[in-house]
Amino acid sequence: MTGTLDTLTNVLVKNGLLTAFAVVGITMWVSYVLSARLTRGHLQGSALAIMLGLLMAYIGGVVTGGKNGVVDLKLLSGVGLLGGAMLRDFAIVSTAYGATLTDMRKCGVSGIVSLFLGVVLSFVVGGAVAMAFGYTDAVSIATIGAGAVTYIVGPVTGAAIGASSELIALSIAAGLVKSVMVMIGTPFFAKYIGLDNPRTAMVFGGMMGTTSGVCGGLAAVDPKLVPYGAMTSTFYTGLGCLMGPSVLFFATRALIG
Amino acid sequence: MIIYGVALLSICTLLGVLIGDLLGAAIGVKANVGGVGFAMLLLLFVSEHLKGRGRFVQQSSQGVAFWTAMYIPIVVAMAAQQNVLGAIKGGPMALIAGALATVVCFALIPVIDRIGRPKPQLAEQQPSGQHRPGETA
């Protein structure tokens, strides 16, 4: 019996990507059934699937103590390949095939404004919360502020300005909260901000920035909007990494003294 | 052939990511700057161009369409590998900093969305560029 089980485990681990296709496919199916039966379609199947994914990531973290959700379970390591940066970028780029340049041009100035405002505002809010929690030095405040931009900008900024690893961990946590919140919250609040057209999707991408959150959230609202949000959010992290350790840190130091 | 579409998508993605990495290195940032965005623009331009010349047939575009359809499952797989435990364990400050930044930015989206959007009734009353209100001599 153990022999058979071992063989099965072996097959699943060896064919990790196929296991991932199967697991994700079943997750999607369960989500769409739950969406139709329990919420009568009010909560989109894809939104539910993303939440199930996050829940599984939480359980994976609790069980293994690792940082990569279910990927730390040997049996599900293939999910890391399916949902990793390579295939994620590949699939995001493919969505551009259905987009049009005319729609992107319509966004114009507001897209650029949203990028800068999104980065600066997140930084200021994050930094203000750090101050409210008793941090008084510019390095700590800037690192946590940068974490509120995205979980990549946080560590990049922290490392550049010499923050401690505890602070960097906190800044990553702040960014993760943002990413998870955007993924879960967007489908619920989309109608209140008029998120149903390419133009608003581009502003949304620029304001929220976190690529995983934006693309996950938009996928659950309307997959047609994904390329527009992805287009701006892909520049957000770059802009944040550029401004965090420079302009924003200097401004913080000037203000704090 | 379907592989032509997949290959085109791969080439655009690789080139875009390369541009993003080079741009990041050029401005001294340890991140990919807009790589996916450049890749999307490349795919848009190239596929428009090929379609215009009748070079991109239905079957080739299926190679791109498949990956568009795989997008949501890939996002689910991506969600399943987030450090959700880490986000919750970060304590109240990390939670509040992340949550508040999200809420404030989200709430301002409709305001930014209005910038530069043509207003039907005010379209003709735009200042002529040289003249600014309050700058009368």
Interface residues (C-beta under 8 A of the other chain):
Chain A: A20 F21 V24 G25 T27 M28 S46 A49 I50 M51 L52 G53 L54 L55 M56 A57 Y58 G60 G61 V62 K67 N68 G69 V70 V71 L76 V79 G80 L82 G83 G84 L87 R88 D89 F90 A91 I92 V93 S94 T95 A96 Y97 G98 A99 T100 L101 G108 V109 S110 V113 S114 L117 G118 L121 S122 V125 G126 V129 A130 F133 I144 G145 G147 A148 V149 I152 V156 A159 A169 L170 S171 I172 A173 A174 G175 L176 V177 K178 S179 V180 M181 V182 M183 G185 F189 I193 G194 L195 R199 T200 V203 F204 G206 M207 M208 T211 S212 C215 G216 A219 P223 V226 P227 A230 M231 T232 T234 F235 T237 G238 L239 C241 L242
Chain B: L9 S10 C12 T13 G16 V17 G20 L23 G24 I27 V29 K30 A31 N32 V33 G34 G35 V36 G37 A39 M40 L41 L43 L44 S47 E48 S61 V64 A65 W67 T68 M70 Y71 I72 P73 I74 V75 V76 A77 M78 A79 A80 Q81 Q82 N83 V84 L85 G86 A87 I88 K89 G90 G91 P92 M93 A94 L95 I96 A97 G98 A99 L100 A101 T102 V104 C105 F106 A107 L108 I109 P110 I112 D113 R114 I115 G116 R117
